[in-house]
């Protein structure tokens, strides 16, 4: 191999270490909440594959409430006919099988894994968010991600009501637990920077951008609305990059990217936009957990070739704050993008 073909080499191996939610991680590659984290065996596979941390699947308050309702219906069926049967069974508030299973998964993962285990919670009521967050903390989770997936379908619920409710939720949970809190947001807010600042002030330690909106499909033969889950695509990353790049450097809260991260370049772009970590779900479901090692090796190779010594060195280098022309993130970019397509179309007309 001659000098022109030789790969630039650093004296030391590039450093992939990063910090997130007060945790020291060996790399920015985090396994996002998905079906892969539903069993201890899979969690151990993710750790062996190189995940720096694992976010467990979300526990939904509705799961617990529905289970309790069904259980109560089964236990009390027929008791109205026999007075003595009213004392057969304990009250259902103590019978949280779904929640207990989730808490046991946290305990088991913490006892077997060396990497951080993050819980994910989606509550439905203020009391539910607080109560389950406290139970998750007691089970030993390293941090808690608040999955704030909710849809506004009422015509009288304004955007201000929704945002105030979200801020109040973070304040309530912040006051009830010592855990570091990440807030997983939807992109469908009128002013994301304003909301991000308010969540920062309310005590969010990190913002995860963004939750994916799973939209139902229409079955026109049976006139039914049916659920449909699709894996993310790399082009979905652009929305995340845009907002992380705008928020970077203006918040105390750290930033994480989730949705659309599939290849090495996706990871690099996310970090250069300003993310502390990237969360992987669809990429692992599509390619297998071994894809983490592929990304890890690819990151090291790219950093050696471009003479980066650490992840920290590149973080935020493509953020709005670092951009020589901030209009690239504003209205000017919209105009330039449309103009570039028009020019291409005109050029095609010449042929």
Secondary structure, 3 states (H helix, E strand, C coil): CCCCCCCCCCCCCCECCEEECCEEECCCEEECCCHHHCCHHHHHHHHHHCCCEEEEEEEEHHHHHHHHHHHHHHHHCCHHHCHHHHHCCCCHHHCCHHHHHHHHHHHHHHHHCCCEEEEEEECCCHHHHHHHHHHHHHHCCCEEEEECCCCCCCCCCCHHHHHHHHHHHHHHHHHHCCCEEEEEECCCCCCHHHHHHHHHHHCCCEEEECCCCCCCEEECCCCEEECCCCCCCHHHHHHHHHHHHHHCCCCCCEEEEECCCCCHHHHHHHHHHCCCEEEECHHHHHHCCCHHHHHHHHHHHHHHHCCCCEHHHHCCCCCCCCCCCHHHHCHHHHHHHHHHHHHHHHHHHCC
